[in-house]
């Protein structure tokens, strides 16, 4: 970790060495660290950041001259073009990202999504890379959960089902982690789309029960609306047809009010 950046932050805050490195190391070692002559252990470095009242993310932002890293810029553009349906620009950005050395796994996931969206053949090399990565995981992180949520629609159903079971084991570890509810809700919503497509009522019901745990605490109403849509769809397909239809129509009404176009389209398609 860059001690010279820490020195800059400390001096900008008019903090002393004693205040910044309290409980971390001696004054001599602190000076050597800020001169770039020694390193701090990760836990010690985090303690310094705590003493400076900044997060690791903010430190990285400052260290990169208050700009996103090249990798984050390219990933951000890829996500933007993908989410807004600008596939020609997505493909163009994808080619540029390869030349910039973007993370191989990230590129593979975007290539899979692009093939899925355009109806092209799924690139087997990229699929094998993703499969191998998940197969070798012994502990899922939030980044792994996010990656899986993004590409769940591309994976063979049996693989998706098996990976989902492994991914959900992380619930207990991240239960109280900020923003984790939204991530798990996204993961379950994306996988529910596949379980309904494959006509798997028991699995769909199980995922819906788990989804309700996360949407109950989610800050954004969109997650709760998606849950309500899938609950209505389940009733319409596997429960009381009339009741399910009424619930889907009610979802449509709310979706129109909130301008939730995706939910509106899905609920309208379900009733055709």
N, C-alpha and C positions, 0 to 999 in steps of 0.2 A: 504494500500500500504506500502511496506517495506522501511522505512526510512533509515535503515542501508545500503541498496543497493544504495540509493540516495547519502548517505554520501561517499560511496566508489567511485562512479562516479564523484562526485564533487571534491574529493581530487585528483583523478587521472587526472582531468582536471586543477588542481591547481586554482580552483575557490573559492572565499570567500563565506561565508554565506550570506553576503549582496547582492552579485551579483546573487546568486542562488535563493534567496527567495525575491527578489525585487518585491514589489507589491503583495506579497502573504501573509506573516505573519511576526510577530516580530522575532527578533533574539532569544528570549527566547523560543518561540514556535517552531522555526526551530530546535533548539538544542534538544528540547524534542521529536520532530518528528524523528530526526536522531538517537536518543537513543531508539526509539521504545516505548516511553511513551505516545504518542498521535498520532492521525490520522489527515490526511488532507482531506478535501472535494474533491470530484472527480475533480471539475473544478480547484481547487487550485493545485492539484497534476499535472494535465495536464500543468498548467502554469509553474510549476517547471521544468517539462520535456522540455518545450519550452526554458526556460532559460538555460538549460543544452545542448540544441541543439540536443536532441535525441527524437525519436518517442516512442510511447507506445509499439510497437512491439519490438523495440530494447531493451527497458527497460526489457520486459519480457524475452528476450533472455539472457540478462546479469544476471537477477535475477535467471535464471535457469542454471547458471554456463556455459553460452554459448553453450547450448544444447537445442534441441527440447524437449518439454514435452513428457511424455510417450504417452499421448493421440494423440499428433500430429504425433509421430513416427508410431504408429499403424495405424492411418488413412492414413498416407502417403504410408505405405506398402500395405494396402488394395487397395488404388487407383492405385498404380503401378501394382499390380497383375491383377486388373480388366482391366486397360487400355491396358495391354500387352497380354491379353487373357490367362493368366496363372491361369486358374480356380481351379485346384487342390491346388496350393499354396494359392490362394485367400481363399478357404474354410478352409484350415489349419490356415491361419492367422486370419480368422474370428472367429474360435473357440478360439484362444488365446486371441483375443481382448475382447471376452465376459468375459473371466476370469479376464481380467485386468480392467473391469468396464468401458469400452468405452461407450460414450454417447449412450443412448438407441435409440434415434432417428437416429443417424448415423448408428448404427448397423442394424436397421430396413430397412433403405434405401439400405444398401449393400446387405442384405438378399433378398430384392425384386429384385435388379439387378441380383443377382446370379441366382435366380429362372428364371428370364426372359431369361438370356443367355443360360441356360442349358435346357430350355423348360419344366422345372418342374412346378407344380402347384404353383400359386402365394400364399404365406403364408398370410392367411386372417388376422391373429393377427397383423402382421407388417403393412399390408395395412390399417387396421383400425386405428392403431396408427398414421400413417402419415396423413390419412384423418382428424382425430380429431385435430391433431396439426395445419394443415392449416385452418381448419374450425374455429378455435378459434383465428386466427391472426386478429388483428385490424390494424396493421401497418407492412408492409413487410420490412425487412432489406436485405442487400446484402447476408447475410448468408442464409436467407430464399429463395431468388431468386436462389442462387447456388444449394441449395438442390432440389428445384423444377425442375431446368434445368436438373439435373442429373437423376431424376427418372421419368421425364415426359413420357418416353416410356413405363413405367410399369403401369401407372394409367389408369383407364377406361376413354374412350375418353371424355365423357360428363363432368367428374370431371376435366380432364385436361383442357378442354375448359373454364370451369368456373373459375378455379384457374388462368389460363393465363390472363383472363380479370382483375382479382384482382392484379396479379403480375405487369402488365403493368401500373397500376396506380402509381407505384413507379418511373416511368420514370422522372417525373418532379422534384422529390426530389433529384434524383441522377444524373441528367443530366450533371453536371459539376464535378462529383466525379471521381478521377483518376481510370482508369481501368473499369469503369462501362459500357462503350460502348461495350467492349469485352464480358462482362457478359450478357448484354441484347441481343447481337448478338447470343451468344451461346444458350440462352433460346429460341429465336425465331427459330433458325435453328433446334433445337431438336423438337420443337413443329410442325414445318413445315413438318417434316418427318411423323408425325401422320396425319396431315390434308390431305396430298397427299394420304396416305394409305387409309384414309376414304373417299376419293373422295369428298372433300369439297372445290370446286374452289373459292367461295366467301371469305371464311375464309382464304384460302391460299393467295389470292390476297391481302387481308388486312394485313396479316403478312409480306408479301413481301415488301409492301410499308413501313411498319415500320422498317423492317430489313435494308432497304437502308439508313435510317437515321443514323444507328449506324455503318454500314460498311464503309460509306463515311468518317468517322473519325477514323476508326480502324487502328492501326499501322500495324497489321499483314495482309499479303496478303491473307492468308487462309480464312478469313471471307468473303472477297470480292469474292473469287473464289466460295465459297459455295453459296453466293447470286446469282452469275452469273449462277451457276448450276440450282438452283431452279427457277430462271427466265426463263431459257431455258426449263426446264421441264414443267413449266406452259404453255409456248407457244406450246410445243409439244403436250400436252394433251388437252388443252382447246382453243388454238388459231389456228394459221396456222401450220399445221403438217410439211410442208417442211421447213419453217423458223425455227421451233423448233428443227428439226433434225439437221439443219446446225449449230445452236447455241450449241447444245449438243456436236457435233463433235468438235466445236471450244473449248469448255470447256475441252474435253478430251485432246486436243493438249496441252493446258496450263497445265493441271494436270500432264501430262507425263513430261513436262519440269520441273515442280516444284517438281516432285516426290510426288504429293498429291494422295496417293494410294486410300484413301477412296472416294474422289470425282471421281476419275477415275473409280473405281468399280461401283459407283452409276450411273454414266453417261452411262457406258457400259450396265449395267443392264436395264436402262430405254429404250434403243434402241433395246432390244431383242424382 
